[in-house]
Amino acid sequence: MQTALKIIEYVASSGLDVFIFVLMLLSIKKCFWEEGRSKIIMFLVTLVIFPLKWIIIAMFSAVFTDATIAYIYGQDLEVLATNIFFIIVSSIISSIIFIFSVSICTIIGIIWLKFKKITPFLFLYTMYIAIFVTTIRSSEINGELFSVPYIGSLLNITISVLGFVAAWAFYRMVVLKFSELIKENTKINWKLFIIPPLAFSVLFSSLSFAMSMDYANENIVLAGSIFSAIIIFIFIWAFYVIIKNMIATNEAIKAKDEIKTLSVEVMEALAHTIDAKDEYTKGHSVRVAKYSRMLAEKLGLNEGDCESVYYMALLHDIGKIGVPNEIINSKSKMTDEEYAIMKTHPAIGSDILEEIKSRPDLMIGARWHHERYDGKGYPDQKAGEDIPYFARIISVADSYDAMTSNRSYRKFLPQDVVRGEIEKNSGTQFDPNVAKCMLSIIDEDVNYEYHE
Protein backbone atom coordinates (compact mmCIF):
# COMPACT_ATOMS: atom_id res chain seq x y z
CA MET A 1 0.00 0.00 0.00
CA GLN A 2 2.71 2.43 1.01
CA THR A 3 4.77 1.63 -2.10
CA ALA A 4 1.75 2.09 -4.37
CA LEU A 5 0.92 5.45 -2.82
CA LYS A 6 4.54 6.56 -3.19
CA ILE A 7 4.54 5.64 -6.87
CA ILE A 8 1.24 7.50 -7.45
CA GLU A 9 2.60 10.46 -5.50
CA TYR A 10 5.78 10.70 -7.58
CA VAL A 11 3.93 10.17 -10.87
CA ALA A 12 1.38 12.86 -9.97
CA SER A 13 4.12 15.27 -8.88
CA SER A 14 6.24 14.69 -12.00
CA GLY A 15 3.20 14.77 -14.26
CA LEU A 16 2.16 18.10 -12.78
CA ASP A 17 5.61 19.54 -13.46
CA VAL A 18 5.38 18.54 -17.11
CA PHE A 19 1.76 19.69 -17.36
CA ILE A 20 2.62 23.16 -16.05
CA PHE A 21 5.56 23.34 -18.44
CA VAL A 22 3.36 22.43 -21.42
CA LEU A 23 0.70 24.97 -20.43
CA MET A 24 3.38 27.60 -20.06
CA LEU A 25 4.61 26.77 -23.56
CA LEU A 26 1.07 27.10 -24.93
CA SER A 27 0.58 30.37 -23.04
CA ILE A 28 3.75 31.91 -24.45
CA LYS A 29 2.82 30.74 -27.93
CA LYS A 30 -0.71 32.12 -27.60
CA CYS A 31 0.33 35.51 -26.26
CA PHE A 32 3.71 36.20 -27.84
CA TRP A 33 3.93 34.26 -31.09
CA GLU A 34 4.31 37.51 -33.03
CA GLU A 35 7.58 38.11 -31.16
CA GLY A 36 9.15 35.48 -33.40
CA ARG A 37 9.13 31.70 -33.35
CA SER A 38 12.91 31.40 -32.95
CA LYS A 39 12.92 33.70 -29.93
CA ILE A 40 10.24 31.71 -28.15
CA ILE A 41 11.92 28.39 -28.88
CA MET A 42 15.23 29.70 -27.54
CA PHE A 43 13.54 30.92 -24.38
CA LEU A 44 11.67 27.65 -23.89
CA VAL A 45 14.97 25.79 -24.14
CA THR A 46 16.04 27.66 -21.02
CA LEU A 47 12.93 26.36 -19.25
CA VAL A 48 13.94 22.71 -19.38
CA ILE A 49 14.77 23.09 -15.71
CA PHE A 50 11.10 23.91 -15.05
CA PRO A 51 9.78 20.30 -15.03
CA LEU A 52 12.90 19.27 -13.09
CA LYS A 53 11.87 21.59 -10.23
CA TRP A 54 14.43 24.21 -11.23
CA ILE A 55 17.28 22.08 -9.93
CA ILE A 56 19.95 24.38 -11.29
CA ILE A 57 18.43 27.57 -9.88
CA ALA A 58 17.58 25.88 -6.59
CA MET A 59 21.29 25.28 -6.04
CA PHE A 60 21.66 29.01 -5.34
CA SER A 61 19.47 28.65 -2.26
CA ALA A 62 20.45 25.08 -1.38
CA VAL A 63 23.71 26.07 0.27
CA PHE A 64 21.96 28.49 2.58
CA THR A 65 19.10 26.06 3.24
CA ASP A 66 21.41 23.14 4.00
CA ALA A 67 23.43 25.27 6.37
CA THR A 68 20.25 26.23 8.18
CA ILE A 69 19.08 22.61 8.47
CA ALA A 70 22.50 21.51 9.71
CA TYR A 71 22.36 24.17 12.37
CA ILE A 72 18.83 23.21 13.46
CA TYR A 73 19.50 19.48 13.58
CA GLY A 74 22.64 20.06 15.59
CA GLN A 75 20.61 21.46 18.46
CA ASP A 76 18.43 19.72 21.02
CA LEU A 77 14.74 20.57 21.30
CA GLU A 78 15.23 23.18 24.02
CA VAL A 79 17.81 25.06 21.99
CA LEU A 80 15.63 24.61 18.88
CA ALA A 81 12.69 26.25 20.62
CA THR A 82 14.80 29.32 21.34
CA ASN A 83 15.73 29.65 17.66
CA ILE A 84 12.30 29.78 16.06
CA PHE A 85 12.90 33.33 14.95
CA PHE A 86 16.14 32.29 13.28
CA ILE A 87 14.31 29.45 11.49
CA ILE A 88 11.60 31.79 10.19
CA VAL A 89 14.12 34.35 8.97
CA SER A 90 16.21 31.64 7.34
CA SER A 91 13.16 30.25 5.55
CA ILE A 92 12.19 33.65 4.20
CA ILE A 93 15.72 34.51 3.07
CA SER A 94 16.08 31.12 1.39
CA SER A 95 12.78 31.62 -0.42
CA ILE A 96 13.70 35.12 -1.52
CA ILE A 97 17.00 33.84 -2.93
CA PHE A 98 15.14 31.09 -4.76
CA ILE A 99 12.45 33.35 -6.29
CA PHE A 100 14.96 36.13 -6.97
CA SER A 101 17.21 33.70 -8.85
CA VAL A 102 14.30 32.46 -10.95
CA SER A 103 13.14 36.01 -11.70
CA ILE A 104 16.62 37.25 -12.63
CA CYS A 105 17.19 34.33 -15.00
CA THR A 106 13.79 34.98 -16.59
CA ILE A 107 14.38 38.71 -17.01
CA ILE A 108 17.87 38.14 -18.44
CA GLY A 109 16.41 35.71 -20.97
CA ILE A 110 13.65 38.12 -21.97
CA ILE A 111 16.03 41.08 -22.34
CA TRP A 112 18.67 39.02 -24.13
CA LEU A 113 16.14 37.86 -26.71
CA LYS A 114 14.69 41.40 -26.92
CA PHE A 115 11.07 40.57 -26.26
CA LYS A 116 8.91 43.64 -26.83
CA LYS A 117 6.27 42.88 -24.19
CA ILE A 118 8.32 42.18 -21.08
CA THR A 119 5.78 42.88 -18.34
CA PRO A 120 2.95 40.66 -19.63
CA PHE A 121 5.53 37.90 -20.12
CA LEU A 122 6.61 38.31 -16.51
CA PHE A 123 2.99 38.12 -15.36
CA LEU A 124 2.51 34.70 -16.95
CA TYR A 125 5.82 33.44 -15.65
CA THR A 126 5.21 34.77 -12.14
CA MET A 127 1.75 33.24 -11.95
CA TYR A 128 3.01 29.85 -13.09
CA ILE A 129 5.70 30.08 -10.40
CA ALA A 130 2.99 30.76 -7.81
CA ILE A 131 1.06 27.67 -8.94
CA PHE A 132 4.24 25.61 -9.05
CA VAL A 133 5.65 26.43 -5.62
CA THR A 134 2.43 25.37 -3.90
CA THR A 135 3.20 21.80 -5.02
CA ILE A 136 6.78 21.69 -3.70
CA ARG A 137 6.62 20.08 -0.26
CA SER A 138 6.86 16.95 1.78
CA SER A 139 3.76 16.82 3.91
CA GLU A 140 4.66 13.65 5.78
CA ILE A 141 5.82 13.71 9.38
CA ASN A 142 7.46 10.38 10.25
CA GLY A 143 5.36 8.82 7.50
CA GLU A 144 2.01 9.92 8.84
CA LEU A 145 -0.21 12.84 9.85
CA PHE A 146 -2.48 12.85 12.89
CA SER A 147 -1.33 9.24 13.59
CA VAL A 148 -3.00 8.10 10.36
CA PRO A 149 -0.76 6.00 8.08
CA TYR A 150 -0.35 7.09 4.44
CA ILE A 151 -2.30 10.32 5.00
CA GLY A 152 0.77 12.39 4.08
CA SER A 153 1.06 10.73 0.66
CA LEU A 154 -2.68 11.12 0.11
CA LEU A 155 -2.38 14.82 0.93
CA ASN A 156 0.48 15.19 -1.55
CA ILE A 157 -1.56 13.45 -4.25
CA THR A 158 -4.53 15.71 -3.50
CA ILE A 159 -2.28 18.76 -3.75
CA SER A 160 -1.00 17.57 -7.14
CA VAL A 161 -4.57 17.10 -8.39
CA LEU A 162 -5.45 20.60 -7.26
CA GLY A 163 -2.31 21.80 -9.06
CA PHE A 164 -3.57 20.24 -12.30
CA VAL A 165 -6.94 21.95 -11.83
CA ALA A 166 -5.36 25.30 -10.94
CA ALA A 167 -2.97 25.28 -13.90
CA TRP A 168 -5.71 24.32 -16.36
CA ALA A 169 -8.13 26.89 -14.89
CA PHE A 170 -5.45 29.57 -15.16
CA TYR A 171 -4.84 28.73 -18.81
CA ARG A 172 -8.51 28.51 -19.79
CA MET A 173 -9.87 31.40 -17.72
CA VAL A 174 -6.98 33.87 -17.70
CA VAL A 175 -4.42 33.15 -20.43
CA LEU A 176 -6.88 32.89 -23.31
CA LYS A 177 -8.55 36.18 -22.40
CA PHE A 178 -5.20 37.74 -21.52
CA SER A 179 -3.96 37.04 -25.06
CA GLU A 180 -6.87 39.14 -26.39
CA LEU A 181 -6.06 41.95 -24.01
CA ILE A 182 -2.36 42.38 -24.75
CA LYS A 183 -3.01 42.39 -28.50
CA GLU A 184 -5.02 45.57 -27.95
CA ASN A 185 -1.99 47.27 -26.32
CA THR A 186 -4.19 48.14 -23.37
CA LYS A 187 -2.59 50.17 -20.60
CA ILE A 188 -2.38 47.93 -17.53
CA ASN A 189 -1.17 48.54 -14.00
CA TRP A 190 1.32 45.67 -13.99
CA LYS A 191 2.00 45.98 -10.26
CA LEU A 192 -1.50 44.62 -9.74
CA PHE A 193 -0.68 41.58 -11.86
CA ILE A 194 2.89 40.78 -10.83
CA ILE A 195 3.36 41.74 -7.16
CA PRO A 196 0.58 39.61 -5.52
CA PRO A 197 1.60 36.23 -7.00
CA LEU A 198 5.29 37.05 -6.58
CA ALA A 199 4.81 37.96 -2.89
CA PHE A 200 2.74 34.82 -2.39
CA SER A 201 5.47 32.69 -3.98
CA VAL A 202 8.01 34.02 -1.49
CA LEU A 203 5.63 33.60 1.44
CA PHE A 204 4.53 30.09 0.58
CA SER A 205 7.96 28.77 -0.40
CA SER A 206 9.17 29.85 3.05
CA LEU A 207 6.12 28.16 4.59
CA SER A 208 6.90 24.99 2.60
CA PHE A 209 10.41 25.04 4.03
CA ALA A 210 9.03 25.16 7.55
CA MET A 211 6.46 22.44 6.76
CA SER A 212 9.22 20.09 5.58
CA MET A 213 10.92 20.07 9.00
CA ASP A 214 10.45 17.08 11.27
CA TYR A 215 9.43 19.31 14.14
CA ALA A 216 6.61 20.91 12.11
CA ASN A 217 3.19 20.85 13.69
CA GLU A 218 0.68 18.67 11.85
CA ASN A 219 -1.92 21.46 11.99
CA ILE A 220 0.54 23.79 10.25
CA VAL A 221 1.03 21.26 7.45
CA LEU A 222 -2.71 20.87 6.88
CA ALA A 223 -3.43 24.60 7.24
CA GLY A 224 -0.62 25.44 4.83
CA SER A 225 -1.98 23.04 2.23
CA ILE A 226 -5.50 24.46 2.47
CA PHE A 227 -4.22 28.03 2.54
CA SER A 228 -2.14 27.57 -0.62
CA ALA A 229 -5.00 26.06 -2.61
CA ILE A 230 -7.42 28.80 -1.59
CA ILE A 231 -5.01 31.63 -2.43
CA ILE A 232 -4.09 30.21 -5.84
CA PHE A 233 -7.73 29.82 -6.86
CA ILE A 234 -8.51 33.33 -5.54
CA PHE A 235 -5.69 34.68 -7.72
CA ILE A 236 -7.02 32.87 -10.77
CA TRP A 237 -10.57 34.08 -10.21
CA ALA A 238 -9.45 37.66 -9.44
CA PHE A 239 -7.32 37.92 -12.59
CA TYR A 240 -10.13 36.38 -14.63
CA VAL A 241 -12.57 39.02 -13.37
CA ILE A 242 -10.07 41.87 -13.85
CA ILE A 243 -9.13 40.84 -17.38
CA LYS A 244 -12.75 40.14 -18.33
CA ASN A 245 -13.77 43.61 -17.12
CA MET A 246 -10.86 45.23 -18.97
CA ILE A 247 -11.88 43.48 -22.18
CA ALA A 248 -15.49 44.56 -21.65
CA THR A 249 -14.31 48.14 -21.06
CA ASN A 250 -12.22 48.05 -24.24
CA GLU A 251 -15.18 46.76 -26.21
CA ALA A 252 -17.40 49.47 -24.76
CA ILE A 253 -14.82 52.13 -25.70
CA LYS A 254 -14.56 50.67 -29.21
CA ALA A 255 -18.33 50.68 -29.56
CA LYS A 256 -18.47 54.26 -28.30
CA ASP A 257 -15.75 55.31 -30.74
CA GLU A 258 -17.56 53.56 -33.59
CA ILE A 259 -20.82 55.31 -32.69
CA LYS A 260 -18.97 58.61 -32.41
CA THR A 261 -17.35 58.09 -35.82
CA LEU A 262 -20.70 57.15 -37.32
CA SER A 263 -22.32 60.24 -35.78
CA VAL A 264 -19.65 62.52 -37.22
CA GLU A 265 -19.96 60.88 -40.63
CA VAL A 266 -23.75 61.29 -40.56
CA MET A 267 -23.41 64.96 -39.57
CA GLU A 268 -20.83 65.57 -42.29
CA ALA A 269 -23.04 63.85 -44.86
CA LEU A 270 -25.99 65.98 -43.74
CA ALA A 271 -23.85 69.10 -43.94
CA HIS A 272 -22.77 68.20 -47.48
CA THR A 273 -26.41 67.62 -48.42
CA ILE A 274 -27.38 71.07 -47.16
CA ASP A 275 -24.42 72.78 -48.84
CA ALA A 276 -25.25 71.00 -52.10
CA LYS A 277 -28.36 73.18 -52.44
CA ASP A 278 -25.99 75.87 -53.68
CA GLU A 279 -23.00 74.92 -55.84
CA TYR A 280 -21.14 77.94 -54.51
CA THR A 281 -21.46 76.88 -50.88
CA LYS A 282 -20.20 73.33 -51.43
CA GLY A 283 -18.05 72.35 -48.46
CA HIS A 284 -19.01 75.49 -46.53
CA SER A 285 -20.23 73.74 -43.37
CA VAL A 286 -17.19 71.47 -43.13
CA ARG A 287 -14.85 74.44 -43.57
CA VAL A 288 -16.73 76.46 -40.94
CA ALA A 289 -16.47 73.49 -38.60
CA LYS A 290 -12.73 73.30 -39.24
CA TYR A 291 -12.22 77.02 -38.64
CA SER A 292 -14.40 76.88 -35.52
CA ARG A 293 -12.29 74.10 -34.08
CA MET A 294 -9.10 76.02 -34.86
CA LEU A 295 -10.51 79.04 -33.04
CA ALA A 296 -11.61 76.93 -30.07
CA GLU A 297 -8.15 75.37 -29.76
CA LYS A 298 -6.50 78.80 -30.09
CA LEU A 299 -8.80 80.15 -27.37
CA GLY A 300 -7.65 77.36 -25.02
CA LEU A 301 -10.84 75.28 -24.85
CA ASN A 302 -10.51 71.66 -23.76
CA GLU A 303 -10.80 68.75 -26.19
CA GLY A 304 -14.44 68.08 -25.35
CA ASP A 305 -15.45 71.69 -26.01
CA CYS A 306 -13.45 71.77 -29.24
CA GLU A 307 -15.34 68.72 -30.46
CA SER A 308 -18.67 70.26 -29.45
CA VAL A 309 -17.90 73.45 -31.39
CA TYR A 310 -16.96 71.34 -34.41
CA TYR A 311 -20.25 69.40 -34.34
CA MET A 312 -22.33 72.55 -33.84
CA ALA A 313 -20.59 74.25 -36.76
CA LEU A 314 -21.14 71.23 -39.01
CA LEU A 315 -24.89 71.66 -38.58
CA HIS A 316 -25.09 75.44 -38.21
CA ASP A 317 -26.83 75.87 -41.60
CA ILE A 318 -29.16 72.87 -41.34
CA GLY A 319 -32.12 75.29 -41.27
CA LYS A 320 -31.48 76.13 -44.91
CA ILE A 321 -33.23 72.89 -45.72
CA GLY A 322 -36.45 74.88 -45.22
CA VAL A 323 -35.42 77.73 -47.53
CA PRO A 324 -36.49 77.47 -51.20
CA ASN A 325 -33.70 76.66 -53.66
CA GLU A 326 -34.46 79.69 -55.84
CA ILE A 327 -33.66 82.00 -52.93
CA ILE A 328 -30.46 80.16 -52.00
CA ASN A 329 -29.29 80.04 -55.64
CA SER A 330 -30.28 83.62 -56.45
CA LYS A 331 -27.50 85.37 -58.42
CA SER A 332 -28.84 88.83 -57.70
CA LYS A 333 -29.36 90.71 -54.48
CA MET A 334 -32.22 89.23 -52.47
CA THR A 335 -35.43 91.22 -52.10
CA ASP A 336 -36.68 92.16 -48.65
CA GLU A 337 -39.15 89.29 -48.77
CA GLU A 338 -36.48 86.80 -49.83
CA TYR A 339 -34.15 88.06 -47.11
CA ALA A 340 -36.90 87.69 -44.53
CA ILE A 341 -37.34 84.04 -45.57
CA MET A 342 -33.58 83.47 -45.47
CA LYS A 343 -33.49 84.86 -41.94
CA THR A 344 -35.79 82.05 -40.79
CA HIS A 345 -33.14 79.35 -41.25
CA PRO A 346 -31.60 79.75 -37.74
CA ALA A 347 -34.98 79.12 -36.08
CA ILE A 348 -35.76 76.22 -38.44
CA GLY A 349 -32.33 74.72 -37.72
CA SER A 350 -32.72 74.98 -33.95
CA ASP A 351 -36.19 73.38 -34.13
CA ILE A 352 -34.73 70.44 -36.07
CA LEU A 353 -31.74 69.95 -33.77
CA GLU A 354 -33.78 70.26 -30.58
CA GLU A 355 -35.23 66.87 -31.49
CA ILE A 356 -31.82 65.29 -30.81
CA LYS A 357 -32.39 64.79 -27.07
CA SER A 358 -28.95 63.25 -26.43
CA ARG A 359 -27.16 66.39 -27.68
CA PRO A 360 -29.35 69.43 -26.94
CA ASP A 361 -26.29 71.67 -27.33
CA LEU A 362 -26.14 71.05 -31.09
CA MET A 363 -28.82 73.67 -31.71
CA ILE A 364 -26.66 76.48 -30.26
CA GLY A 365 -24.68 77.09 -33.45
CA ALA A 366 -27.71 76.75 -35.70
CA ARG A 367 -29.84 79.28 -33.81
CA TRP A 368 -27.38 81.99 -32.84
CA HIS A 369 -24.56 82.05 -35.42
CA HIS A 370 -26.14 85.19 -37.02
CA GLU A 371 -26.41 87.13 -33.76
CA ARG A 372 -24.19 90.21 -33.51
CA TYR A 373 -22.13 91.30 -30.54
CA ASP A 374 -23.88 94.71 -30.64
CA GLY A 375 -27.34 93.10 -30.52
CA LYS A 376 -28.35 93.89 -34.12
CA GLY A 377 -28.32 90.31 -35.34
CA TYR A 378 -31.09 87.72 -35.63
CA PRO A 379 -33.24 85.82 -34.74
CA ASP A 380 -33.27 86.84 -31.03
CA GLN A 381 -31.23 90.07 -31.05
CA LYS A 382 -28.95 88.75 -28.32
CA ALA A 383 -25.94 90.90 -27.49
CA GLY A 384 -22.50 90.54 -25.93
CA GLU A 385 -22.04 87.62 -23.60
CA ASP A 386 -25.74 86.79 -23.76
CA ILE A 387 -24.84 85.10 -27.03
CA PRO A 388 -23.55 81.59 -26.24
CA TYR A 389 -19.77 81.49 -26.45
CA PHE A 390 -19.71 78.67 -29.01
CA ALA A 391 -22.12 80.60 -31.25
CA ARG A 392 -19.79 83.62 -31.12
CA ILE A 393 -16.93 81.40 -32.29
CA ILE A 394 -19.01 79.92 -35.14
CA SER A 395 -20.14 83.41 -36.18
CA VAL A 396 -16.55 84.50 -36.84
CA ALA A 397 -15.71 81.23 -38.61
CA ASP A 398 -18.85 81.51 -40.75
CA SER A 399 -18.05 85.07 -41.79
CA TYR A 400 -14.43 84.18 -42.50
CA ASP A 401 -15.48 81.36 -44.86
CA ALA A 402 -18.09 83.56 -46.54
CA MET A 403 -15.37 86.10 -47.38
CA THR A 404 -12.69 83.59 -48.36
CA SER A 405 -14.81 81.42 -50.69
CA ASN A 406 -16.30 82.04 -54.12
CA ARG A 407 -19.94 83.09 -54.33
CA SER A 408 -22.34 83.46 -57.23
CA TYR A 409 -21.97 87.25 -57.21
CA ARG A 410 -18.18 87.52 -56.54
CA LYS A 411 -14.87 85.66 -56.15
CA PHE A 412 -13.17 85.20 -52.77
CA LEU A 413 -11.71 88.33 -51.19
CA PRO A 414 -7.98 88.98 -50.78
CA GLN A 415 -6.57 88.13 -47.38
CA ASP A 416 -5.81 91.73 -46.42
CA VAL A 417 -9.43 92.68 -47.14
CA VAL A 418 -10.72 89.78 -45.05
CA ARG A 419 -8.42 90.76 -42.21
CA GLY A 420 -9.56 94.36 -42.39
CA GLU A 421 -13.26 93.38 -42.30
CA ILE A 422 -12.83 91.20 -39.21
CA GLU A 423 -10.75 93.87 -37.47
CA LYS A 424 -13.28 96.60 -38.38
CA ASN A 425 -16.24 94.57 -37.07
CA SER A 426 -14.57 93.48 -33.86
CA GLY A 427 -16.78 94.59 -30.97
CA THR A 428 -19.78 95.26 -33.21
CA GLN A 429 -20.49 92.14 -35.24
CA PHE A 430 -17.92 89.89 -33.56
CA ASP A 431 -16.82 89.09 -30.02
CA PRO A 432 -13.54 91.07 -29.67
CA ASN A 433 -11.62 88.13 -28.15
CA VAL A 434 -12.73 85.71 -30.85
CA ALA A 435 -12.03 88.26 -33.57
CA LYS A 436 -8.57 88.87 -32.14
CA CYS A 437 -7.93 85.14 -32.20
CA MET A 438 -9.09 84.95 -35.84
CA LEU A 439 -6.71 87.77 -36.75
CA SER A 440 -3.89 85.81 -35.16
CA ILE A 441 -4.77 82.75 -37.27
CA ILE A 442 -4.89 84.91 -40.41
CA ASP A 443 -1.48 86.39 -39.62
CA GLU A 444 -0.05 82.88 -39.24
CA ASP A 445 -1.51 81.87 -42.62
CA VAL A 446 1.13 83.74 -44.58
CA ASN A 447 0.40 81.93 -47.85
CA TYR A 448 -3.37 82.28 -47.52
CA GLU A 449 -3.84 78.50 -47.50
CA TYR A 450 -7.09 78.53 -45.52
CA HIS A 451 -9.25 80.10 -48.19
CA GLU A 452 -11.34 77.84 -50.38
N, C-alpha and C positions, 0 to 999 in steps of 0.2 A: 504493500500500500504506500509506504513512505517513498520507495523508489519510483513508483508510478507517478506520484504527485510531484516529485522532484523533476522527472522528465517533462511532465506537462508544464510545470512552472518555467523551466528553462526554454522550452519550445515557445511558450506564450511570450516570454520576455524577449527572446531573439526575434520572433515573428513581429512583435510590436516595433522593435528597432527598425527592421526592414520596411515595415508598413509606413512608419513615419517618414523614412527616407524617401520612399516612392511617392508619397503624397507631397512631400516638399519638392521633389523633382517636377511633379505635375503642376504644382502651384507656381513655381518659377517659370515653367514653360507657358502657363496660361497668362501670367501677368507681365512677363518680360521678354517674350519671344522676339519682339521687334528690336531688342537690344543686339541681337545677332546670335545665331545658333552656336557658332564656335565659342563665343564668350561664355555662354551658359554651360556648354559641355565642359569647358576648362574649369569653371567654378565648381561644377558638380563633381569633378574628379577630386577636388580638394575636400569633398564631403564624404569620402569613403570611410573616414573615421567615425562618421555619424552612426551607422548601424553597429559599430564596434564600441559604442559607448565613449567615443572621443578618447580613446586610450592615450593617444599621443599628447593631446592637450591636458588630459587629467594628470599627466606626469608632472606638470608645473605645480600642481597643488598637492601631489602625493607626498613629496618630501616633507612638506609642512604638516600634513595630516598624520603621516607615520610617526613623525617626531612627537606629535601631540598624544597619539595613542600609546607610544612607548612610555611617555611620561606618566600617563594616567594609570597604565597597567603596572607600573613600577611602584605604585603607592597602595597602601592598605585602604580599607573602606573609610576609616576615620579621616585620613589625609585627603582621600578623594572627595569626601563631603565638603571639605573646606576649600576645594578648588573648582567648585561648580562654575563660578564666574569665569575662571580661566578656560574651562571647557567650552562655555558658550561663546566667548570671544574667539577662541581658536576655531570653532565651527564656522562662525560668521566670516572670519578672515579667509579660511580655506575656501569657503563658497565664493567669496568675492574674487579670489585669485582664479578660481575655476571659470566663473562666468566672464570675468574680465579677459581671460586668455581666449575664450571662445569668441567673444565680441571683437577683440583686436584682430584675430585671424580672419574673421568674417569681413571686417571693414577693410583690412589690407587687401583681401582678395577682390572686393568690390571696386576699390580705388585703382588697384593695379590693372584690372580689366576695363576700367573707365565706364562703369555702368552709369547711365544718365540719371536713373531714379534710385538714388541710394536709400533714402528714408523709407519708402514703401517696401523695399527689399529687406531692410533691417526689421521692419514690423513683422513680416512673415517669419523671418529667421528667429526673432526673439520669441514669438508666440509658439513656434515649434519647440524651442528650447524649454519654455514653460511647461508644455505638455510632456516633454521628454523627461525632465528632471523629477516629475512626480512619480515616475515608474522606477527610479533608481533607489533601491533600498533592500534591506534584508529585514523582514518584519518578524523573524523568528527569535525567540529568546529561549536558549537551551532547547530548541526544537519544538517549542510549544508556546501558546498564549493562553492565559487564564487556566492553566493546567489541563488544556484540551490538546491532545496530540494532533499533529498535522494542520492545526488551524492557521499556523503561520504561512505554510505553503498555500493553503486555500485563499488566504488574504492576498498573497502575492498574485495568484492567478486572477482573482477578482479585480485587483488593481490593473493588471494587464488588459483585461477585458474592457474595463472603463477607459483605459488608454486608447484602445482601438476605437471605441465609440466617440471619445473626445476628438481624436485626430480626424476621423471621418466627418464628424459634425462641423469641425472647424473648416475643413475643405469645402463641404457642401454649402454651409450656411454663410461663411465669411469670405473664403477665397474667391468663389465664383462671382459674388457680388462685388468684391473688392477689385477684381480685374476690370469690371465695368467702370468703376469709379476712377481708377488711376488713368484710364484711357481718356477721360474727360479733362485731365490736368486740373482737377479740383483742388482748391487750396484747403489743406488739412492741418489741424494742429497735431503734429506728430508726437508731441509729448504725451498726449492723451492715449496714443496707440502703443508707444514703445515703453514708457516708464513703468506702468502698472505690471505688465507681464515680466519685465526685467527685474523689478524689485521683488516680485513674488518668487522668481527663480532663485534669487540670492537667499531669500528667507527660507524657502522650502528645502533647498539643498543643504542649508545649515541644519535645518530640522531633521533631514534624513540622516545627516552625520550623527546627530545625537541619538536618533532612533536605532542606529546600527550598533550602539554600544551594549555590552552585556548587562550593564547596570540599569538600562533604560526601563522606565515604568511601562507596564503593559497598557495602561490607559493612555499614555502618551502616544504609543505606537498606533493604537486604534483611532485616537482623536486626530493624529496627524494624517492618517490615511483618509478619513472622512473629510477633514478640512481641505486636503489637496484636491480631492474630486470636486467638492462644492465650488471652490474658487475657480478651477479651470473651466467648469461649465458656466459659471457666472461670467467669466471673461468672454467665452464664446458667444453667449447670448447678448451680452452688452455690446460687443463689437458688431454683431449681426444687426442689432437695433440701430446703432449709430450709423453704420454704413447704409442700411436700408433707408433711414431718414435722409441721409445726405443725397442718395440717389433720387429719392422722391423730391427733395428740394431742387436738385438740378433739373429734373424733368419739369417741375413747376415753373422754374425760371425760363427754361427753353420754351415752354408753352406760352408764357407771358411775352417773351421776346417775339415769338412767332405771331402772336395776336397783335402786338405793337407794330411789327413790320407790316402786317396785313392792313392794320388801321391806317398807317401812313400811306401805304400804296393806294388804298381806297380814296383817301382824302386827296392825294395827288391826282388820281384819275378823275375825281370829281372836279378838281380845280382846272384840269386841262379841258374837261367838257365845257365848263363855264367860259373859259377863255376862248374856246373855239367858236363861240358865237360871233366873235370879231377877229378876223384874220390878223389885225394889227395888234391885238392884245394877247396873241398866242404866247404862252409861257409867262405871262404877267404875274399870276398868283404865286408860281414857284419862285420867281425872282424876288418878289416882295417878301416871301417867307425867308429866303436866303438873306436878304438885306436886314430883315427884322432880327434874325438870329445873330448876325454880325453885330448889330447895334446892341442887342441884349448882352452879348459876351463882352463887348467893349465897355458897357456900363457896369460890368461886374456882377451880373445876375448869376445865380447858381445854375447847374446843369438842368434841373427840373424846370425852372422858369424859362430858360432858353428854349427848351423843347416846347413848352406851352405857347410861347410867343410864335414859334415856327408853325405850330398846328393852327393857331388862330389866324395867322397871316395867310396860310394856304386857303382858308375858307372865307376870307374877308369879303370877297365879292360874290359869294354864293347867291345873294339876293338878286343878282342880275338875271337869274333864271326866270324871274317874273317880269322882266322888262322886255318889251317887244324887240325883235331883231332889227326892225327898220330904224328904231331909235339908236340902238347900239352901233349899227353900221352906217349911221348918217355921216356923209362926207362934208356936210355944211354945218354951220353953227346951229345948235338946237334952239327951237322956239321955246318960249316960256312954258308952254304946256308940256313939251317933250322933256324939258329940264325938270319940271315938277314930277313927272313920272320917273325919271332917272333917280331923283332924290328919294324915291321910296325903297330903293334896293337895300339900304342898311336895315330898315325895319323888317322887310321881307326876309332878309338873311338871318336876323336874330330870331324871328319866329320859327324858321326852319331848324336852326341849331338848338333852340331851347328844347326841342323834342329829344335831343340826345341827353338823357338823364344822367348818364355816367360821367359826362364831361360838360357840365353847365357853363364852364368858363369859355368854351369855344365861341359863344355868341358875342363875346366882348369885342373882338376885332371887327366882326361883321357889323355890329350896330354903331360903334363909335369911331371908326377910322376916318370919318369925314367931319368930326367935331374939330373946332379951332380953339387954340389956347385962349383967344380973346372972347370966346363965347359966341362967335358969329357963324358957327358951323351948323350942321344938321345931323341927326333929326331932332335932338333934344336940347340944343343950344347949351350944352355943358361948357364950362370954362375952367381953365387952370387945372388944379389938381383934382377937381371933381371928375375930370375925364380919367378913366382907368389908365394906369401907367402903361400897360401893354398896348392899349389902343393908341396912346401918344407915340409909342415906338413905331407901330404899324403905319400910322399917319405919315411920318417922315419917310419911311421906306417906300410907301405907296407913291408919294409925291416924287421921290427920287427916281423911281422906275418910270413914272409917267413922263418925266423930263428927259430921261436917258434912253428912251425907246422910240421907235418910229410909230407915228400915228397916221391916220388917213389924211389929215390936213397939214402935216409937217413931218420933217425928219427929226431925229434925236438932236438935242441941244448940245453945244460944246460944253466941255467940263467947267470952264470958267464961268459960263452963264448959269449953269446948274448950281455951282457953288455960291454965286452971288444971290440967286433966288432964295436959297435956303438960309443964307446969312441975313438977307433982308427981311425974311418972314419969321425969323427967330423971335419969340416972345409975342407974336401976333397969331400967326397960323400954327406955329410949332412950339412945343415945349423947349425952352432955351437950352436945357441940359442935353436933351436928345439931339437937338439941332447942332449943338457944339460937337457932340460925338460924331454925327454924320459928317461934319466938316473935317474932322480929324481923319475919318476913313477916306474921304475924297482926297485929302492931301497926301495920304499914303499911296493912293492909286495913281502914281505918277504917269503911267502909260494909258490911263483911262480904260482899264480892262473890264470894269464892272458894268459898263453900259451894254445894251443889248447887242 
